[in-house]
Amino acid sequence: MNADIHNQWTSFEEYEAGSWNWFLERLKTEYPELTTEEQGSMDHLRKLCRENAGINLLEEEQLMSFKRRFLYIAQKCFKLPAVTENRELVKLFVKTLNSAFQDVLNSRLSIQRTLKVDV
């Protein structure tokens, strides 16, 4: 931690009071992104997807890393109050993959129905 941030933090009344919980609440007030990180956010997921756009089947290491990070954030988004639904997350994840990968997934996962109509 740089000295300037250290000096700022030690100047907080909550730091002087010696209460970790009060100090943590003060940090959350001063740094709203901490709460977002703690709760998860769709913006964070979308950013992750933009950074990994176009992953293909041959990029296994990058794909698995993306999957782990995506699931970690997605689980936070499901905690009450949930900020999304599973369907939206699946679409977001699949859309991140390259088009050939999406085609493979769609062909494996789609349910084809044949309707028979008696006339």
Biopython code that builds the backbone (N, CA, C, O; Angstrom):
import numpy as np
from Bio.PDB.StructureBuilder import StructureBuilder

atoms = [
    (1, "MET", "N", (0.854, -1.163, 0.000)),
    (1, "MET", "CA", (0.000, 0.000, 0.000)),
    (1, "MET", "C", (0.905, 1.231, 0.000)),
    (1, "MET", "O", (1.894, 1.299, 0.729)),
    (2, "ASN", "N", (0.541, 2.193, -0.831)),
    (2, "ASN", "CA", (1.395, 3.377, -0.857)),
    (2, "ASN", "C", (1.132, 4.259, 0.365)),
    (2, "ASN", "O", (0.086, 4.163, 1.007)),
    (3, "ALA", "N", (2.077, 5.094, 0.659)),
    (3, "ALA", "CA", (2.035, 5.899, 1.892)),
    (3, "ALA", "C", (0.856, 6.857, 1.919)),
    (3, "ALA", "O", (0.285, 7.099, 2.982)),
    (4, "ASP", "N", (0.479, 7.409, 0.769)),
    (4, "ASP", "CA", (-0.628, 8.358, 0.720)),
    (4, "ASP", "C", (-1.941, 7.680, 1.125)),
    (4, "ASP", "O", (-2.704, 8.228, 1.920)),
    (5, "ILE", "N", (-2.202, 6.488, 0.578)),
    (5, "ILE", "CA", (-3.426, 5.755, 0.932)),
    (5, "ILE", "C", (-3.385, 5.364, 2.408)),
    (5, "ILE", "O", (-4.391, 5.465, 3.109)),
    (6, "HIS", "N", (-2.232, 4.922, 2.870)),
    (6, "HIS", "CA", (-2.091, 4.563, 4.285)),
    (6, "HIS", "C", (-2.439, 5.749, 5.173)),
    (6, "HIS", "O", (-3.164, 5.597, 6.156)),
    (7, "ASN", "N", (-1.931, 6.921, 4.837)),
    (7, "ASN", "CA", (-2.207, 8.124, 5.621)),
    (7, "ASN", "C", (-3.691, 8.492, 5.585)),
    (7, "ASN", "O", (-4.259, 8.905, 6.596)),
    (8, "GLN", "N", (-4.316, 8.339, 4.411)),
    (8, "GLN", "CA", (-5.750, 8.623, 4.301)),
    (8, "GLN", "C", (-6.544, 7.692, 5.218)),
    (8, "GLN", "O", (-7.411, 8.137, 5.971)),
    (9, "TRP", "N", (-6.240, 6.410, 5.145)),
    (9, "TRP", "CA", (-6.991, 5.415, 5.927)),
    (9, "TRP", "C", (-6.788, 5.599, 7.428)),
    (9, "TRP", "O", (-7.737, 5.478, 8.203)),
    (10, "THR", "N", (-5.569, 5.887, 7.834)),
    (10, "THR", "CA", (-5.317, 6.041, 9.270)),
    (10, "THR", "C", (-5.927, 7.333, 9.816)),
    (10, "THR", "O", (-6.025, 7.510, 11.031)),
    (11, "SER", "N", (-6.339, 8.237, 8.916)),
    (11, "SER", "CA", (-6.989, 9.462, 9.378)),
    (11, "SER", "C", (-8.494, 9.276, 9.618)),
    (11, "SER", "O", (-9.134, 10.151, 10.201)),
    (12, "PHE", "N", (-9.057, 8.159, 9.179)),
    (12, "PHE", "CA", (-10.479, 7.899, 9.405)),
    (12, "PHE", "C", (-10.747, 7.728, 10.896)),
    (12, "PHE", "O", (-9.966, 7.094, 11.605)),
    (13, "GLU", "N", (-11.849, 8.292, 11.364)),
    (13, "GLU", "CA", (-12.253, 8.128, 12.760)),
    (13, "GLU", "C", (-12.409, 6.648, 13.108)),
    (13, "GLU", "O", (-12.073, 6.217, 14.211)),
    (14, "GLU", "N", (-12.921, 5.885, 12.154)),
    (14, "GLU", "CA", (-13.164, 4.462, 12.382)),
    (14, "GLU", "C", (-11.854, 3.699, 12.596)),
    (14, "GLU", "O", (-11.822, 2.709, 13.327)),
    (15, "TYR", "N", (-10.799, 4.151, 11.969)),
    (15, "TYR", "CA", (-9.490, 3.530, 12.169)),
    (15, "TYR", "C", (-9.009, 3.829, 13.591)),
    (15, "TYR", "O", (-8.513, 2.951, 14.297)),
    (16, "GLU", "N", (-9.168, 5.078, 13.983)),
    (16, "GLU", "CA", (-8.738, 5.502, 15.314)),
    (16, "GLU", "C", (-9.509, 4.769, 16.409)),
    (16, "GLU", "O", (-8.963, 4.468, 17.470)),
    (17, "ALA", "N", (-10.800, 4.482, 16.138)),
    (17, "ALA", "CA", (-11.638, 3.795, 17.130)),
    (17, "ALA", "C", (-11.213, 2.345, 17.310)),
    (17, "ALA", "O", (-11.547, 1.716, 18.314)),
    (18, "GLY", "N", (-10.480, 1.818, 16.345)),
    (18, "GLY", "CA", (-9.970, 0.453, 16.468)),
    (18, "GLY", "C", (-10.986, -0.635, 16.176)),
    (18, "GLY", "O", (-10.757, -1.796, 16.516)),
    (19, "SER", "N", (-12.103, -0.287, 15.553)),
    (19, "SER", "CA", (-13.110, -1.287, 15.225)),
    (19, "SER", "C", (-12.995, -1.677, 13.760)),
    (19, "SER", "O", (-13.203, -0.855, 12.867)),
    (20, "TRP", "N", (-12.661, -2.935, 13.524)),
    (20, "TRP", "CA", (-12.505, -3.424, 12.153)),
    (20, "TRP", "C", (-13.814, -3.277, 11.386)),
    (20, "TRP", "O", (-13.791, -2.824, 10.242)),
    (21, "ASN", "N", (-14.957, -3.643, 11.973)),
    (21, "ASN", "CA", (-16.244, -3.584, 11.274)),
    (21, "ASN", "C", (-16.598, -2.154, 10.868)),
    (21, "ASN", "O", (-17.056, -1.927, 9.748)),
    (22, "TRP", "N", (-16.395, -1.202, 11.752)),
    (22, "TRP", "CA", (-16.668, 0.190, 11.417)),
    (22, "TRP", "C", (-15.727, 0.672, 10.318)),
    (22, "TRP", "O", (-16.132, 1.378, 9.395)),
    (23, "PHE", "N", (-14.470, 0.275, 10.440)),
    (23, "PHE", "CA", (-13.482, 0.672, 9.450)),
    (23, "PHE", "C", (-13.842, 0.087, 8.079)),
    (23, "PHE", "O", (-13.753, 0.778, 7.064)),
    (24, "LEU", "N", (-14.244, -1.170, 8.053)),
    (24, "LEU", "CA", (-14.619, -1.818, 6.803)),
    (24, "LEU", "C", (-15.825, -1.118, 6.174)),
    (24, "LEU", "O", (-15.862, -0.913, 4.961)),
    (25, "GLU", "N", (-16.801, -0.755, 6.989)),
    (25, "GLU", "CA", (-17.970, -0.028, 6.477)),
    (25, "GLU", "C", (-17.555, 1.324, 5.889)),
    (25, "GLU", "O", (-18.085, 1.756, 4.866)),
    (26, "ARG", "N", (-16.621, 1.970, 6.536)),
    (26, "ARG", "CA", (-16.121, 3.259, 6.028)),
    (26, "ARG", "C", (-15.435, 3.060, 4.687)),
    (26, "ARG", "O", (-15.625, 3.862, 3.772)),
    (27, "LEU", "N", (-14.639, 2.002, 4.554)),
    (27, "LEU", "CA", (-13.971, 1.728, 3.282)),
    (27, "LEU", "C", (-14.997, 1.470, 2.178)),
    (27, "LEU", "O", (-14.816, 1.911, 1.043)),
    (28, "LYS", "N", (-16.066, 0.760, 2.512)),
    (28, "LYS", "CA", (-17.111, 0.504, 1.517)),
    (28, "LYS", "C", (-17.790, 1.801, 1.081)),
    (28, "LYS", "O", (-18.195, 1.941, -0.073)),
    (29, "THR", "N", (-17.908, 2.739, 2.003)),
    (29, "THR", "CA", (-18.482, 4.039, 1.670)),
    (29, "THR", "C", (-17.528, 4.817, 0.763)),
    (29, "THR", "O", (-17.949, 5.442, -0.210)),
    (30, "GLU", "N", (-16.255, 4.769, 1.094)),
    (30, "GLU", "CA", (-15.246, 5.508, 0.331)),
    (30, "GLU", "C", (-14.955, 4.866, -1.036)),
    (30, "GLU", "O", (-14.602, 5.558, -1.991)),
    (31, "TYR", "N", (-15.105, 3.542, -1.116)),
    (31, "TYR", "CA", (-14.802, 2.783, -2.332)),
    (31, "TYR", "C", (-16.019, 1.926, -2.706)),
    (31, "TYR", "O", (-16.053, 0.740, -2.379)),
    (32, "PRO", "N", (-17.012, 2.505, -3.384)),
    (32, "PRO", "CA", (-18.236, 1.760, -3.717)),
    (32, "PRO", "C", (-17.969, 0.495, -4.536)),
    (32, "PRO", "O", (-18.765, -0.444, -4.506)),
    (33, "GLU", "N", (-16.874, 0.469, -5.252)),
    (33, "GLU", "CA", (-16.550, -0.713, -6.061)),
    (33, "GLU", "C", (-16.307, -1.955, -5.206)),
    (33, "GLU", "O", (-16.408, -3.074, -5.708)),
    (34, "LEU", "N", (-15.988, -1.776, -3.924)),
    (34, "LEU", "CA", (-15.826, -2.924, -3.027)),
    (34, "LEU", "C", (-17.146, -3.668, -2.848)),
    (34, "LEU", "O", (-17.176, -4.899, -2.829)),
    (35, "THR", "N", (-18.223, -2.922, -2.717)),
    (35, "THR", "CA", (-19.534, -3.548, -2.571)),
    (35, "THR", "C", (-19.911, -4.270, -3.847)),
    (35, "THR", "O", (-20.444, -5.379, -3.797)),
    (36, "THR", "N", (-19.643, -3.660, -4.991)),
    (36, "THR", "CA", (-19.922, -4.296, -6.271)),
    (36, "THR", "C", (-19.137, -5.589, -6.396)),
    (36, "THR", "O", (-19.673, -6.599, -6.851)),
    (37, "GLU", "N", (-17.879, -5.568, -5.998)),
    (37, "GLU", "CA", (-17.043, -6.766, -6.060)),
    (37, "GLU", "C", (-17.574, -7.840, -5.118)),
    (37, "GLU", "O", (-17.549, -9.027, -5.444)),
    (38, "GLU", "N", (-18.045, -7.429, -3.974)),
    (38, "GLU", "CA", (-18.561, -8.364, -2.975)),
    (38, "GLU", "C", (-19.869, -8.998, -3.441)),
    (38, "GLU", "O", (-20.094, -10.188, -3.222)),
    (39, "GLN", "N", (-20.728, -8.216, -4.076)),
    (39, "GLN", "CA", (-22.042, -8.693, -4.480)),
    (39, "GLN", "C", (-22.061, -9.265, -5.893)),
    (39, "GLN", "O", (-22.949, -10.047, -6.231)),
    (40, "GLY", "N", (-21.112, -8.891, -6.702)),
    (40, "GLY", "CA", (-21.148, -9.291, -8.105)),
    (40, "GLY", "C", (-21.994, -8.293, -8.886)),
    (40, "GLY", "O", (-22.878, -7.649, -8.320)),
    (41, "SER", "N", (-21.731, -8.168, -10.161)),
    (41, "SER", "CA", (-22.528, -7.254, -10.973)),
    (41, "SER", "C", (-22.530, -7.724, -12.415)),
    (41, "SER", "O", (-21.585, -8.361, -12.881)),
    (42, "MET", "N", (-23.597, -7.401, -13.105)),
    (42, "MET", "CA", (-23.683, -7.750, -14.520)),
    (42, "MET", "C", (-22.657, -6.961, -15.317)),
    (42, "MET", "O", (-22.127, -7.466, -16.307)),
    (43, "ASP", "N", (-22.369, -5.745, -14.909)),
    (43, "ASP", "CA", (-21.344, -4.961, -15.609)),
    (43, "ASP", "C", (-19.992, -5.666, -15.544)),
    (43, "ASP", "O", (-19.250, -5.698, -16.526)),
    (44, "HIS", "N", (-19.683, -6.227, -14.381)),
    (44, "HIS", "CA", (-18.431, -6.945, -14.215)),
    (44, "HIS", "C", (-18.406, -8.167, -15.133)),
    (44, "HIS", "O", (-17.382, -8.454, -15.753)),
    (45, "LEU", "N", (-19.521, -8.882, -15.222)),
    (45, "LEU", "CA", (-19.606, -10.045, -16.114)),
    (45, "LEU", "C", (-19.478, -9.632, -17.578)),
    (45, "LEU", "O", (-18.780, -10.289, -18.351)),
    (46, "ARG", "N", (-20.142, -8.556, -17.957)),
    (46, "ARG", "CA", (-20.053, -8.095, -19.348)),
    (46, "ARG", "C", (-18.632, -7.685, -19.707)),
    (46, "ARG", "O", (-18.162, -7.951, -20.813)),
    (47, "LYS", "N", (-17.957, -7.045, -18.777)),
    (47, "LYS", "CA", (-16.560, -6.661, -19.014)),
    (47, "LYS", "C", (-15.696, -7.910, -19.201)),
    (47, "LYS", "O", (-14.866, -7.963, -20.109)),
    (48, "LEU", "N", (-15.888, -8.897, -18.357)),
    (48, "LEU", "CA", (-15.156, -10.155, -18.476)),
    (48, "LEU", "C", (-15.416, -10.794, -19.843)),
    (48, "LEU", "O", (-14.496, -11.302, -20.484)),
    (49, "CYS", "N", (-16.668, -10.764, -20.279)),
    (49, "CYS", "CA", (-17.015, -11.352, -21.579)),
    (49, "CYS", "C", (-16.371, -10.576, -22.731)),
    (49, "CYS", "O", (-15.892, -11.184, -23.689)),
    (50, "ARG", "N", (-16.352, -9.258, -22.652)),
    (50, "ARG", "CA", (-15.692, -8.455, -23.692)),
    (50, "ARG", "C", (-14.206, -8.795, -23.770)),
    (50, "ARG", "O", (-13.641, -8.897, -24.859)),
    (51, "GLU", "N", (-13.576, -8.971, -22.605)),
    (51, "GLU", "CA", (-12.144, -9.286, -22.569)),
    (51, "GLU", "C", (-11.845, -10.657, -23.152)),
    (51, "GLU", "O", (-10.726, -10.909, -23.598)),
    (52, "ASN", "N", (-12.834, -11.548, -23.153)),
    (52, "ASN", "CA", (-12.631, -12.920, -23.622)),
    (52, "ASN", "C", (-13.413, -13.236, -24.883)),
    (52, "ASN", "O", (-13.563, -14.405, -25.238)),
    (53, "ALA", "N", (-13.911, -12.225, -25.559)),
    (53, "ALA", "CA", (-14.740, -12.429, -26.748)),
    (53, "ALA", "C", (-13.996, -13.236, -27.803)),
    (53, "ALA", "O", (-12.821, -12.998, -28.082)),
    (54, "GLY", "N", (-14.712, -14.195, -28.381)),
    (54, "GLY", "CA", (-14.165, -14.964, -29.487)),
    (54, "GLY", "C", (-13.352, -16.185, -29.100)),
    (54, "GLY", "O", (-12.620, -16.719, -29.933)),
    (55, "ILE", "N", (-13.457, -16.635, -27.882)),
    (55, "ILE", "CA", (-12.726, -17.840, -27.458)),
    (55, "ILE", "C", (-13.173, -19.000, -28.339)),
    (55, "ILE", "O", (-14.361, -19.157, -28.618)),
    (56, "ASN", "N", (-12.200, -19.818, -28.779)),
    (56, "ASN", "CA", (-12.572, -20.968, -29.590)),
    (56, "ASN", "C", (-12.213, -22.275, -28.886)),
    (56, "ASN", "O", (-11.607, -22.274, -27.814)),
    (57, "LEU", "N", (-12.590, -23.365, -29.497)),
    (57, "LEU", "CA", (-12.397, -24.695, -28.908)),
    (57, "LEU", "C", (-10.931, -25.026, -28.649)),
    (57, "LEU", "O", (-10.626, -25.807, -27.747)),
    (58, "LEU", "N", (-10.033, -24.452, -29.415)),
    (58, "LEU", "CA", (-8.612, -24.769, -29.285)),
    (58, "LEU", "C", (-7.923, -24.008, -28.156)),
    (58, "LEU", "O", (-6.793, -24.332, -27.791)),
    (59, "GLU", "N", (-8.581, -23.018, -27.611)),
    (59, "GLU", "CA", (-8.011, -22.205, -26.530)),
    (59, "GLU", "C", (-8.502, -22.702, -25.178)),
    (59, "GLU", "O", (-9.139, -21.967, -24.423)),
    (60, "GLU", "N", (-8.198, -23.947, -24.890)),
    (60, "GLU", "CA", (-8.743, -24.608, -23.713)),
    (60, "GLU", "C", (-8.351, -23.914, -22.409)),
    (60, "GLU", "O", (-9.193, -23.735, -21.530)),
    (61, "GLU", "N", (-7.098, -23.527, -22.277)),
    (61, "GLU", "CA", (-6.646, -22.882, -21.038)),
    (61, "GLU", "C", (-7.384, -21.566, -20.810)),
    (61, "GLU", "O", (-7.844, -21.295, -19.700)),
    (62, "GLN", "N", (-7.498, -20.745, -21.860)),
    (62, "GLN", "CA", (-8.206, -19.469, -21.738)),
    (62, "GLN", "C", (-9.693, -19.712, -21.466)),
    (62, "GLN", "O", (-10.301, -19.003, -20.664)),
    (63, "LEU", "N", (-10.273, -20.707, -22.127)),
    (63, "LEU", "CA", (-11.686, -21.027, -21.926)),
    (63, "LEU", "C", (-11.959, -21.435, -20.484)),
    (63, "LEU", "O", (-12.921, -20.961, -19.880)),
    (64, "MET", "N", (-11.134, -22.299, -19.931)),
    (64, "MET", "CA", (-11.348, -22.763, -18.562)),
    (64, "MET", "C", (-11.144, -21.632, -17.555)),
    (64, "MET", "O", (-11.859, -21.549, -16.557)),
    (65, "SER", "N", (-10.182, -20.774, -17.816)),
    (65, "SER", "CA", (-9.962, -19.618, -16.945)),
    (65, "SER", "C", (-11.179, -18.693, -16.988)),
    (65, "SER", "O", (-11.656, -18.229, -15.952)),
    (66, "PHE", "N", (-11.672, -18.432, -18.199)),
    (66, "PHE", "CA", (-12.866, -17.597, -18.365)),
    (66, "PHE", "C", (-14.053, -18.221, -17.635)),
    (66, "PHE", "O", (-14.780, -17.529, -16.922)),
    (67, "LYS", "N", (-14.247, -19.513, -17.812)),
    (67, "LYS", "CA", (-15.375, -20.208, -17.178)),
    (67, "LYS", "C", (-15.319, -20.076, -15.658)),
    (67, "LYS", "O", (-16.332, -19.792, -15.018)),
    (68, "ARG", "N", (-14.126, -20.284, -15.078)),
    (68, "ARG", "CA", (-13.995, -20.187, -13.610)),
    (68, "ARG", "C", (-14.333, -18.786, -13.117)),
    (68, "ARG", "O", (-15.067, -18.626, -12.142)),
    (69, "ARG", "N", (-13.797, -17.777, -13.791)),
    (69, "ARG", "CA", (-14.046, -16.406, -13.377)),
    (69, "ARG", "C", (-15.515, -16.032, -13.569)),
    (69, "ARG", "O", (-16.107, -15.364, -12.721)),
    (70, "PHE", "N", (-16.102, -16.466, -14.689)),
    (70, "PHE", "CA", (-17.499, -16.184, -14.970)),
    (70, "PHE", "C", (-18.393, -16.794, -13.891)),
    (70, "PHE", "O", (-19.273, -16.119, -13.358)),
    (71, "LEU", "N", (-18.172, -18.050, -13.576)),
    (71, "LEU", "CA", (-18.996, -18.729, -12.575)),
    (71, "LEU", "C", (-18.852, -18.090, -11.194)),
    (71, "LEU", "O", (-19.823, -17.997, -10.443)),
    (72, "TYR", "N", (-17.645, -17.655, -10.867)),
    (72, "TYR", "CA", (-17.402, -17.014, -9.574)),
    (72, "TYR", "C", (-18.258, -15.744, -9.439)),
    (72, "TYR", "O", (-18.903, -15.525, -8.413)),
    (73, "ILE", "N", (-18.251, -14.924, -10.476)),
    (73, "ILE", "CA", (-19.024, -13.682, -10.442)),
    (73, "ILE", "C", (-20.520, -13.987, -10.532)),
    (73, "ILE", "O", (-21.326, -13.370, -9.836)),
    (74, "ALA", "N", (-20.889, -14.944, -11.395)),
    (74, "ALA", "CA", (-22.301, -15.293, -11.577)),
    (74, "ALA", "C", (-22.918, -15.777, -10.276)),
    (74, "ALA", "O", (-24.060, -15.434, -9.970)),
    (75, "GLN", "N", (-22.186, -16.563, -9.509)),
    (75, "GLN", "CA", (-22.708, -17.047, -8.227)),
    (75, "GLN", "C", (-23.022, -15.888, -7.293)),
    (75, "GLN", "O", (-24.001, -15.935, -6.548)),
    (76, "LYS", "N", (-22.207, -14.864, -7.330)),
    (76, "LYS", "CA", (-22.469, -13.683, -6.508)),
    (76, "LYS", "C", (-23.748, -12.978, -6.969)),
    (76, "LYS", "O", (-24.512, -12.463, -6.153)),
    (77, "CYS", "N", (-23.968, -12.962, -8.282)),
    (77, "CYS", "CA", (-25.147, -12.295, -8.836)),
    (77, "CYS", "C", (-26.438, -13.026, -8.484)),
    (77, "CYS", "O", (-27.513, -12.429, -8.528)),
    (78, "PHE", "N", (-26.350, -14.301, -8.137)),
    (78, "PHE", "CA", (-27.534, -15.083, -7.772)),
    (78, "PHE", "C", (-27.929, -14.915, -6.310)),
    (78, "PHE", "O", (-29.057, -15.232, -5.932)),
    (79, "LYS", "N", (-27.007, -14.418, -5.485)),
    (79, "LYS", "CA", (-27.351, -14.225, -4.078)),
    (79, "LYS", "C", (-28.441, -13.167, -3.970)),
    (79, "LYS", "O", (-28.467, -12.197, -4.728)),
    (80, "LEU", "N", (-29.334, -13.372, -3.019)),
    (80, "LEU", "CA", (-30.450, -12.443, -2.865)),
    (80, "LEU", "C", (-29.977, -11.077, -2.405)),
    (80, "LEU", "O", (-29.153, -10.998, -1.494)),
    (81, "PRO", "N", (-30.455, -10.026, -2.985)),
    (81, "PRO", "CA", (-31.399, -9.995, -4.088)),
    (81, "PRO", "C", (-30.685, -10.276, -5.412)),
    (81, "PRO", "O", (-29.734, -9.582, -5.771)),
    (82, "ALA", "N", (-31.143, -11.280, -6.119)),
    (82, "ALA", "CA", (-30.523, -11.691, -7.379)),
    (82, "ALA", "C", (-30.626, -10.568, -8.402)),
    (82, "ALA", "O", (-31.659, -9.906, -8.508)),
    (83, "VAL", "N", (-29.557, -10.360, -9.149)),
    (83, "VAL", "CA", (-29.538, -9.284, -10.139)),
    (83, "VAL", "C", (-29.728, -9.806, -11.556)),
    (83, "VAL", "O", (-29.709, -9.025, -12.507)),
    (84, "THR", "N", (-29.913, -11.126, -11.714)),
    (84, "THR", "CA", (-30.075, -11.709, -13.038)),
    (84, "THR", "C", (-30.745, -13.071, -12.946)),
    (84, "THR", "O", (-31.019, -13.581, -11.860)),
    (85, "GLU", "N", (-30.995, -13.634, -14.095)),
    (85, "GLU", "CA", (-31.546, -14.986, -14.189)),
    (85, "GLU", "C", (-30.552, -15.877, -14.915)),
    (85, "GLU", "O", (-29.683, -15.399, -15.644)),
    (86, "ASN", "N", (-30.694, -17.167, -14.706)),
    (86, "ASN", "CA", (-29.788, -18.125, -15.320)),
    (86, "ASN", "C", (-29.781, -18.008, -16.851)),
    (86, "ASN", "O", (-28.723, -18.076, -17.476)),
    (87, "ARG", "N", (-30.951, -17.833, -17.440)),
    (87, "ARG", "CA", (-31.058, -17.741, -18.903)),
    (87, "ARG", "C", (-30.185, -16.605, -19.451)),
    (87, "ARG", "O", (-29.498, -16.772, -20.459)),
    (88, "GLU", "N", (-30.221, -15.470, -18.788)),
    (88, "GLU", "CA", (-29.419, -14.322, -19.226)),
    (88, "GLU", "C", (-27.928, -14.637, -19.135)),
    (88, "GLU", "O", (-27.151, -14.258, -20.010)),
    (89, "LEU", "N", (-27.538, -15.332, -18.070)),
    (89, "LEU", "CA", (-26.130, -15.684, -17.903)),
    (89, "LEU", "C", (-25.664, -16.679, -18.963)),
    (89, "LEU", "O", (-24.558, -16.560, -19.489)),
    (90, "VAL", "N", (-26.502, -17.649, -19.271)),
    (90, "VAL", "CA", (-26.135, -18.638, -20.297)),
    (90, "VAL", "C", (-25.952, -17.938, -21.645)),
    (90, "VAL", "O", (-24.982, -18.196, -22.357)),
    (91, "LYS", "N", (-26.886, -17.052, -21.988)),
    (91, "LYS", "CA", (-26.767, -16.314, -23.253)),
    (91, "LYS", "C", (-25.490, -15.483, -23.294)),
    (91, "LYS", "O", (-24.797, -15.445, -24.310)),
    (92, "LEU", "N", (-25.190, -14.830, -22.203)),
    (92, "LEU", "CA", (-23.990, -13.997, -22.121)),
    (92, "LEU", "C", (-22.732, -14.834, -22.285)),
    (92, "LEU", "O", (-21.814, -14.448, -23.007)),
    (93, "PHE", "N", (-22.690, -15.976, -21.618)),
    (93, "PHE", "CA", (-21.529, -16.864, -21.705)),
    (93, "PHE", "C", (-21.351, -17.369, -23.134)),
    (93, "PHE", "O", (-20.258, -17.279, -23.694)),
    (94, "VAL", "N", (-22.409, -17.892, -23.719)),
    (94, "VAL", "CA", (-22.319, -18.473, -25.063)),
    (94, "VAL", "C", (-21.966, -17.410, -26.098)),
    (94, "VAL", "O", (-21.193, -17.672, -27.019)),
    (95, "LYS", "N", (-22.528, -16.214, -25.951)),
    (95, "LYS", "CA", (-22.240, -15.124, -26.883)),
    (95, "LYS", "C", (-20.754, -14.738, -26.886)),
    (95, "LYS", "O", (-20.259, -14.174, -27.862)),
    (96, "THR", "N", (-20.061, -15.039, -25.809)),
    (96, "THR", "CA", (-18.632, -14.723, -25.704)),
    (96, "THR", "C", (-17.785, -15.646, -26.583)),
    (96, "THR", "O", (-16.696, -15.268, -27.014)),
    (97, "LEU", "N", (-18.274, -16.828, -26.841)),
    (97, "LEU", "CA", (-17.537, -17.816, -27.625)),
    (97, "LEU", "C", (-17.549, -17.431, -29.109)),
    (97, "LEU", "O", (-18.422, -16.691, -29.562)),
    (98, "ASN", "N", (-16.558, -17.948, -29.863)),
    (98, "ASN", "CA", (-16.558, -17.631, -31.287)),
    (98, "ASN", "C", (-17.720, -18.344, -31.970)),
    (98, "ASN", "O", (-18.295, -19.277, -31.410)),
    (99, "SER", "N", (-18.065, -17.906, -33.177)),
    (99, "SER", "CA", (-19.278, -18.395, -33.833)),
    (99, "SER", "C", (-19.244, -19.896, -34.095)),
    (99, "SER", "O", (-20.279, -20.552, -33.980)),
    (100, "ALA", "N", (-18.092, -20.460, -34.442)),
    (100, "ALA", "CA", (-18.004, -21.910, -34.684)),
    (100, "ALA", "C", (-18.282, -22.671, -33.384)),
    (100, "ALA", "O", (-18.973, -23.690, -33.391)),
    (101, "PHE", "N", (-17.747, -22.174, -32.286)),
    (101, "PHE", "CA", (-17.966, -22.799, -30.980)),
    (101, "PHE", "C", (-19.450, -22.711, -30.622)),
    (101, "PHE", "O", (-20.022, -23.673, -30.110)),
    (102, "GLN", "N", (-20.072, -21.565, -30.890)),
    (102, "GLN", "CA", (-21.498, -21.395, -30.621)),
    (102, "GLN", "C", (-22.329, -22.388, -31.431)),
    (102, "GLN", "O", (-23.293, -22.964, -30.926)),
    (103, "ASP", "N", (-21.945, -22.582, -32.690)),
    (103, "ASP", "CA", (-22.668, -23.533, -33.547)),
    (103, "ASP", "C", (-22.583, -24.947, -32.993)),
    (103, "ASP", "O", (-23.577, -25.674, -32.979)),
    (104, "VAL", "N", (-21.387, -25.339, -32.534)),
    (104, "VAL", "CA", (-21.215, -26.673, -31.953)),
    (104, "VAL", "C", (-22.106, -26.828, -30.730)),
    (104, "VAL", "O", (-22.793, -27.838, -30.578)),
    (105, "LEU", "N", (-22.091, -25.819, -29.853)),
    (105, "LEU", "CA", (-22.926, -25.873, -28.651)),
    (105, "LEU", "C", (-24.413, -25.943, -28.997)),
    (105, "LEU", "O", (-25.160, -26.746, -28.438)),
    (106, "ASN", "N", (-24.818, -25.096, -29.918)),
    (106, "ASN", "CA", (-26.235, -25.072, -30.287)),
    (106, "ASN", "C", (-26.686, -26.395, -30.872)),
    (106, "ASN", "O", (-27.794, -26.854, -30.591)),
    (107, "SER", "N", (-25.840, -27.014, -31.684)),
    (107, "SER", "CA", (-26.241, -28.289, -32.281)),
    (107, "SER", "C", (-26.300, -29.398, -31.236)),
    (107, "SER", "O", (-27.130, -30.302, -31.339)),
    (108, "ARG", "N", (-25.434, -29.340, -30.240)),
    (108, "ARG", "CA", (-25.439, -30.366, -29.190)),
    (108, "ARG", "C", (-26.538, -30.153, -28.157)),
    (108, "ARG", "O", (-27.050, -31.113, -27.581)),
    (109, "LEU", "N", (-26.896, -28.910, -27.928)),
    (109, "LEU", "CA", (-27.835, -28.608, -26.853)),
    (109, "LEU", "C", (-29.269, -28.394, -27.308)),
    (109, "LEU", "O", (-30.193, -28.441, -26.496)),
    (110, "SER", "N", (-29.459, -28.162, -28.583)),
    (110, "SER", "CA", (-30.822, -27.849, -29.009)),
    (110, "SER", "C", (-31.699, -29.092, -29.005)),
    (110, "SER", "O", (-31.251, -30.207, -29.273)),
    (111, "ILE", "N", (-32.923, -28.859, -28.699)),
    (111, "ILE", "CA", (-33.907, -29.941, -28.690)),
    (111, "ILE", "C", (-34.772, -29.748, -29.919)),
    (111, "ILE", "O", (-35.465, -28.740, -30.055)),
    (112, "GLN", "N", (-34.726, -30.704, -30.792)),
    (112, "GLN", "CA", (-35.508, -30.614, -32.014)),
    (112, "GLN", "C", (-36.834, -31.319, -31.789)),
    (112, "GLN", "O", (-36.885, -32.455, -31.318)),
    (113, "ARG", "N", (-37.876, -30.638, -32.127)),
    (113, "ARG", "CA", (-39.208, -31.212, -31.983)),
    (113, "ARG", "C", (-39.831, -31.383, -33.365)),
    (113, "ARG", "O", (-39.718, -30.520, -34.235)),
    (114, "THR", "N", (-40.468, -32.484, -33.529)),
    (114, "THR", "CA", (-41.189, -32.729, -34.776)),
    (114, "THR", "C", (-42.666, -32.809, -34.420)),
    (114, "THR", "O", (-43.087, -33.634, -33.609)),
    (115, "LEU", "N", (-43.410, -31.969, -35.023)),
    (115, "LEU", "CA", (-44.840, -31.963, -34.763)),
    (115, "LEU", "C", (-45.548, -32.768, -35.836)),
    (115, "LEU", "O", (-45.329, -32.568, -37.030)),
    (116, "LYS", "N", (-46.389, -33.670, -35.398)),
    (116, "LYS", "CA", (-47.201, -34.445, -36.337)),
    (116, "LYS", "C", (-48.632, -33.936, -36.230)),
    (116, "LYS", "O", (-49.220, -33.882, -35.150)),
    (117, "VAL", "N", (-49.147, -33.582, -37.330)),
    (117, "VAL", "CA", (-50.515, -33.092, -37.337)),
    (117, "VAL", "C", (-51.367, -34.088, -38.113)),
    (117, "VAL", "O", (-51.096, -34.384, -39.276)),
    (118, "ASP", "N", (-52.388, -34.593, -37.458)),
    (118, "ASP", "CA", (-53.315, -35.521, -38.117)),
    (118, "ASP", "C", (-54.370, -34.699, -38.859)),
    (118, "ASP", "O", (-55.028, -33.834, -38.280)),
    (119, "VAL", "N", (-54.511, -34.981, -40.115)),
    (119, "VAL", "CA", (-55.518, -34.261, -40.892)),
    (119, "VAL", "C", (-56.645, -35.179, -41.242)),
    (119, "VAL", "O", (-57.600, -34.762, -41.898)),
]
sb = StructureBuilder()
sb.init_structure("model")
sb.init_model(0)
sb.init_chain("A")
sb.init_seg("    ")
for serial, (resi, resn, name, xyz) in enumerate(atoms, 1):
    if name == "N":
        sb.init_residue(resn, " ", resi, " ")
    sb.init_atom(name, np.array(xyz, "f"), 0.0, 1.0, " ", f" {name:<3s}", serial, name[0])
structure = sb.get_structure()
